[in-house]
Amino acid sequence: MSDTINLPTNEIIRKYIDRQSCIVAIRRAEFPPVFKAEVERFIGRNTLKDCGRVPPNCLKAFMVKTAQKMGRSNLIPYAKKLFKSKIGYEGYYLDAGNLCRTN
């Protein structure tokens, strides 16, 4: 059996979120503190409880949209290349259960 079955949800999240490659890349990147704080909040509210991971397509879409909203378009190319994934899913991404447009 899987060793995650007997772990409480918060331990699953702690065990796996710190090893997810897109999370590691973001935490090592040199983004402005305000931008990084927004991304960390997104990670906190969108970590899947059953596996302790964040959907990378949604994460990248959020990063691009947040950079646009902040007027920091210079961050967009870096965010797009930071880790391998698409930007959202067919023009949308989920944020805390809400469907958001990428454009």
mmCIF file of the C-alpha atoms, coordinates in Angstrom:
data_MODEL
# 
_entry.id   MODEL 
# 
loop_
_atom_site.group_PDB 
_atom_site.id 
_atom_site.type_symbol 
_atom_site.label_atom_id 
_atom_site.label_alt_id 
_atom_site.label_comp_id 
_atom_site.label_asym_id 
_atom_site.label_entity_id 
_atom_site.label_seq_id 
_atom_site.pdbx_PDB_ins_code 
_atom_site.Cartn_x 
_atom_site.Cartn_y 
_atom_site.Cartn_z 
_atom_site.occupancy 
_atom_site.B_iso_or_equiv 
_atom_site.pdbx_formal_charge 
_atom_site.auth_seq_id 
_atom_site.auth_comp_id 
_atom_site.auth_asym_id 
_atom_site.auth_atom_id 
_atom_site.pdbx_PDB_model_num 
ATOM 1   C CA . MET A 1 1   ? 0.000   0.000  0.000   1.00 0.00 ? 1   MET A CA 1 
ATOM 2   C CA . SER A 1 2   ? 0.965   3.586  -0.492  1.00 0.00 ? 2   SER A CA 1 
ATOM 3   C CA . ASP A 1 3   ? 2.649   5.258  2.444   1.00 0.00 ? 3   ASP A CA 1 
ATOM 4   C CA . THR A 1 4   ? 0.432   8.330  1.976   1.00 0.00 ? 4   THR A CA 1 
ATOM 5   C CA . ILE A 1 5   ? -2.792  6.577  2.998   1.00 0.00 ? 5   ILE A CA 1 
ATOM 6   C CA . ASN A 1 6   ? -2.011  6.792  6.699   1.00 0.00 ? 6   ASN A CA 1 
ATOM 7   C CA . LEU A 1 7   ? -0.708  10.374 6.682   1.00 0.00 ? 7   LEU A CA 1 
ATOM 8   C CA . PRO A 1 8   ? -2.896  13.334 7.630   1.00 0.00 ? 8   PRO A CA 1 
ATOM 9   C CA . THR A 1 9   ? -3.584  15.761 4.768   1.00 0.00 ? 9   THR A CA 1 
ATOM 10  C CA . ASN A 1 10  ? -1.266  18.507 6.031   1.00 0.00 ? 10  ASN A CA 1 
ATOM 11  C CA . GLU A 1 11  ? 1.648   16.048 6.233   1.00 0.00 ? 11  GLU A CA 1 
ATOM 12  C CA . ILE A 1 12  ? 1.009   14.886 2.655   1.00 0.00 ? 12  ILE A CA 1 
ATOM 13  C CA . ILE A 1 13  ? 1.072   18.483 1.490   1.00 0.00 ? 13  ILE A CA 1 
ATOM 14  C CA . ARG A 1 14  ? 4.301   19.268 3.365   1.00 0.00 ? 14  ARG A CA 1 
ATOM 15  C CA . LYS A 1 15  ? 5.929   16.053 2.180   1.00 0.00 ? 15  LYS A CA 1 
ATOM 16  C CA . TYR A 1 16  ? 5.331   16.601 -1.528  1.00 0.00 ? 16  TYR A CA 1 
ATOM 17  C CA . ILE A 1 17  ? 4.880   20.332 -2.195  1.00 0.00 ? 17  ILE A CA 1 
ATOM 18  C CA . ASP A 1 18  ? 8.512   21.122 -1.394  1.00 0.00 ? 18  ASP A CA 1 
ATOM 19  C CA . ARG A 1 19  ? 9.692   18.547 -3.936  1.00 0.00 ? 19  ARG A CA 1 
ATOM 20  C CA . GLN A 1 20  ? 7.485   19.562 -6.860  1.00 0.00 ? 20  GLN A CA 1 
ATOM 21  C CA . SER A 1 21  ? 9.825   20.883 -9.553  1.00 0.00 ? 21  SER A CA 1 
ATOM 22  C CA . CYS A 1 22  ? 7.769   23.973 -10.444 1.00 0.00 ? 22  CYS A CA 1 
ATOM 23  C CA . ILE A 1 23  ? 7.573   24.998 -6.766  1.00 0.00 ? 23  ILE A CA 1 
ATOM 24  C CA . VAL A 1 24  ? 11.306  24.509 -6.309  1.00 0.00 ? 24  VAL A CA 1 
ATOM 25  C CA . ALA A 1 25  ? 12.000  26.604 -9.433  1.00 0.00 ? 25  ALA A CA 1 
ATOM 26  C CA . ILE A 1 26  ? 9.772   29.450 -8.221  1.00 0.00 ? 26  ILE A CA 1 
ATOM 27  C CA . ARG A 1 27  ? 11.289  29.508 -4.754  1.00 0.00 ? 27  ARG A CA 1 
ATOM 28  C CA . ARG A 1 28  ? 14.809  29.658 -6.200  1.00 0.00 ? 28  ARG A CA 1 
ATOM 29  C CA . ALA A 1 29  ? 13.930  32.321 -8.777  1.00 0.00 ? 29  ALA A CA 1 
ATOM 30  C CA . GLU A 1 30  ? 14.727  35.974 -8.232  1.00 0.00 ? 30  GLU A CA 1 
ATOM 31  C CA . PHE A 1 31  ? 11.264  37.483 -8.522  1.00 0.00 ? 31  PHE A CA 1 
ATOM 32  C CA . PRO A 1 32  ? 10.247  40.682 -6.714  1.00 0.00 ? 32  PRO A CA 1 
ATOM 33  C CA . PRO A 1 33  ? 9.073   39.911 -3.145  1.00 0.00 ? 33  PRO A CA 1 
ATOM 34  C CA . VAL A 1 34  ? 5.506   41.136 -3.772  1.00 0.00 ? 34  VAL A CA 1 
ATOM 35  C CA . PHE A 1 35  ? 5.156   38.901 -6.835  1.00 0.00 ? 35  PHE A CA 1 
ATOM 36  C CA . LYS A 1 36  ? 6.635   35.917 -4.989  1.00 0.00 ? 36  LYS A CA 1 
ATOM 37  C CA . ALA A 1 37  ? 4.242   36.476 -2.082  1.00 0.00 ? 37  ALA A CA 1 
ATOM 38  C CA . GLU A 1 38  ? 1.250   36.405 -4.457  1.00 0.00 ? 38  GLU A CA 1 
ATOM 39  C CA . VAL A 1 39  ? 2.508   33.179 -6.026  1.00 0.00 ? 39  VAL A CA 1 
ATOM 40  C CA . GLU A 1 40  ? 2.999   31.603 -2.579  1.00 0.00 ? 40  GLU A CA 1 
ATOM 41  C CA . ARG A 1 41  ? -0.590  32.522 -1.657  1.00 0.00 ? 41  ARG A CA 1 
ATOM 42  C CA . PHE A 1 42  ? -1.776  30.870 -4.878  1.00 0.00 ? 42  PHE A CA 1 
ATOM 43  C CA . ILE A 1 43  ? 0.217   27.746 -4.018  1.00 0.00 ? 43  ILE A CA 1 
ATOM 44  C CA . GLY A 1 44  ? -1.306  27.661 -0.538  1.00 0.00 ? 44  GLY A CA 1 
ATOM 45  C CA . ARG A 1 45  ? -4.897  27.876 -1.726  1.00 0.00 ? 45  ARG A CA 1 
ATOM 46  C CA . ASN A 1 46  ? -4.478  25.553 -4.732  1.00 0.00 ? 46  ASN A CA 1 
ATOM 47  C CA . THR A 1 47  ? -2.492  22.647 -3.348  1.00 0.00 ? 47  THR A CA 1 
ATOM 48  C CA . LEU A 1 48  ? -4.459  19.488 -4.007  1.00 0.00 ? 48  LEU A CA 1 
ATOM 49  C CA . LYS A 1 49  ? -5.127  17.813 -0.674  1.00 0.00 ? 49  LYS A CA 1 
ATOM 50  C CA . ASP A 1 50  ? -5.054  14.254 -1.960  1.00 0.00 ? 50  ASP A CA 1 
ATOM 51  C CA . CYS A 1 51  ? -1.563  14.418 -3.493  1.00 0.00 ? 51  CYS A CA 1 
ATOM 52  C CA . GLY A 1 52  ? 0.039   17.572 -2.085  1.00 0.00 ? 52  GLY A CA 1 
ATOM 53  C CA . ARG A 1 53  ? 0.770   19.089 -5.497  1.00 0.00 ? 53  ARG A CA 1 
ATOM 54  C CA . VAL A 1 54  ? -0.193  22.241 -7.370  1.00 0.00 ? 54  VAL A CA 1 
ATOM 55  C CA . PRO A 1 55  ? -1.406  21.988 -10.996 1.00 0.00 ? 55  PRO A CA 1 
ATOM 56  C CA . PRO A 1 56  ? 1.556   23.502 -12.900 1.00 0.00 ? 56  PRO A CA 1 
ATOM 57  C CA . ASN A 1 57  ? -0.572  24.760 -15.822 1.00 0.00 ? 57  ASN A CA 1 
ATOM 58  C CA . CYS A 1 58  ? -2.749  26.750 -13.443 1.00 0.00 ? 58  CYS A CA 1 
ATOM 59  C CA . LEU A 1 59  ? 0.285   28.007 -11.548 1.00 0.00 ? 59  LEU A CA 1 
ATOM 60  C CA . LYS A 1 60  ? 1.973   29.277 -14.711 1.00 0.00 ? 60  LYS A CA 1 
ATOM 61  C CA . ALA A 1 61  ? -1.248  30.928 -15.923 1.00 0.00 ? 61  ALA A CA 1 
ATOM 62  C CA . PHE A 1 62  ? -1.624  32.660 -12.559 1.00 0.00 ? 62  PHE A CA 1 
ATOM 63  C CA . MET A 1 63  ? 1.977   33.886 -12.674 1.00 0.00 ? 63  MET A CA 1 
ATOM 64  C CA . VAL A 1 64  ? 1.543   35.371 -16.161 1.00 0.00 ? 64  VAL A CA 1 
ATOM 65  C CA . LYS A 1 65  ? -1.779  37.004 -15.276 1.00 0.00 ? 65  LYS A CA 1 
ATOM 66  C CA . THR A 1 66  ? -0.435  38.388 -11.999 1.00 0.00 ? 66  THR A CA 1 
ATOM 67  C CA . ALA A 1 67  ? 2.607   39.876 -13.728 1.00 0.00 ? 67  ALA A CA 1 
ATOM 68  C CA . GLN A 1 68  ? 0.255   41.554 -16.215 1.00 0.00 ? 68  GLN A CA 1 
ATOM 69  C CA . LYS A 1 69  ? -1.968  42.933 -13.444 1.00 0.00 ? 69  LYS A CA 1 
ATOM 70  C CA . MET A 1 70  ? 1.054   44.291 -11.576 1.00 0.00 ? 70  MET A CA 1 
ATOM 71  C CA . GLY A 1 71  ? 2.324   46.000 -14.692 1.00 0.00 ? 71  GLY A CA 1 
ATOM 72  C CA . ARG A 1 72  ? 5.451   43.866 -14.621 1.00 0.00 ? 72  ARG A CA 1 
ATOM 73  C CA . SER A 1 73  ? 5.395   42.546 -18.176 1.00 0.00 ? 73  SER A CA 1 
ATOM 74  C CA . ASN A 1 74  ? 9.184   42.086 -17.948 1.00 0.00 ? 74  ASN A CA 1 
ATOM 75  C CA . LEU A 1 75  ? 8.535   39.077 -15.660 1.00 0.00 ? 75  LEU A CA 1 
ATOM 76  C CA . ILE A 1 76  ? 6.320   37.264 -18.164 1.00 0.00 ? 76  ILE A CA 1 
ATOM 77  C CA . PRO A 1 77  ? 9.031   35.756 -20.412 1.00 0.00 ? 77  PRO A CA 1 
ATOM 78  C CA . TYR A 1 78  ? 10.949  34.552 -17.343 1.00 0.00 ? 78  TYR A CA 1 
ATOM 79  C CA . ALA A 1 79  ? 7.800   33.055 -15.793 1.00 0.00 ? 79  ALA A CA 1 
ATOM 80  C CA . LYS A 1 80  ? 6.972   31.273 -19.050 1.00 0.00 ? 80  LYS A CA 1 
ATOM 81  C CA . LYS A 1 81  ? 10.412  29.630 -19.219 1.00 0.00 ? 81  LYS A CA 1 
ATOM 82  C CA . LEU A 1 82  ? 10.844  28.877 -15.521 1.00 0.00 ? 82  LEU A CA 1 
ATOM 83  C CA . PHE A 1 83  ? 9.329   25.380 -15.653 1.00 0.00 ? 83  PHE A CA 1 
ATOM 84  C CA . LYS A 1 84  ? 7.849   23.129 -18.297 1.00 0.00 ? 84  LYS A CA 1 
ATOM 85  C CA . SER A 1 85  ? 4.074   23.318 -18.641 1.00 0.00 ? 85  SER A CA 1 
ATOM 86  C CA . LYS A 1 86  ? 1.395   24.973 -20.680 1.00 0.00 ? 86  LYS A CA 1 
ATOM 87  C CA . ILE A 1 87  ? -0.268  28.211 -19.631 1.00 0.00 ? 87  ILE A CA 1 
ATOM 88  C CA . GLY A 1 88  ? -3.624  27.146 -18.242 1.00 0.00 ? 88  GLY A CA 1 
ATOM 89  C CA . TYR A 1 89  ? -6.055  24.840 -20.003 1.00 0.00 ? 89  TYR A CA 1 
ATOM 90  C CA . GLU A 1 90  ? -7.550  26.119 -23.252 1.00 0.00 ? 90  GLU A CA 1 
ATOM 91  C CA . GLY A 1 91  ? -7.597  29.734 -22.068 1.00 0.00 ? 91  GLY A CA 1 
ATOM 92  C CA . TYR A 1 92  ? -8.600  29.071 -18.447 1.00 0.00 ? 92  TYR A CA 1 
ATOM 93  C CA . TYR A 1 93  ? -7.139  28.109 -15.086 1.00 0.00 ? 93  TYR A CA 1 
ATOM 94  C CA . LEU A 1 94  ? -8.542  27.298 -11.654 1.00 0.00 ? 94  LEU A CA 1 
ATOM 95  C CA . ASP A 1 95  ? -7.870  29.399 -8.597  1.00 0.00 ? 95  ASP A CA 1 
ATOM 96  C CA . ALA A 1 96  ? -9.425  28.130 -5.361  1.00 0.00 ? 96  ALA A CA 1 
ATOM 97  C CA . GLY A 1 97  ? -12.204 26.460 -7.325  1.00 0.00 ? 97  GLY A CA 1 
ATOM 98  C CA . ASN A 1 98  ? -12.974 29.557 -9.430  1.00 0.00 ? 98  ASN A CA 1 
ATOM 99  C CA . LEU A 1 99  ? -12.531 29.399 -13.187 1.00 0.00 ? 99  LEU A CA 1 
ATOM 100 C CA . CYS A 1 100 ? -10.413 32.310 -14.442 1.00 0.00 ? 100 CYS A CA 1 
ATOM 101 C CA . ARG A 1 101 ? -9.532  33.382 -17.980 1.00 0.00 ? 101 ARG A CA 1 
ATOM 102 C CA . THR A 1 102 ? -5.881  33.575 -18.935 1.00 0.00 ? 102 THR A CA 1 
ATOM 103 C CA . ASN A 1 103 ? -6.385  36.533 -21.304 1.00 0.00 ? 103 ASN A CA 1 
# 
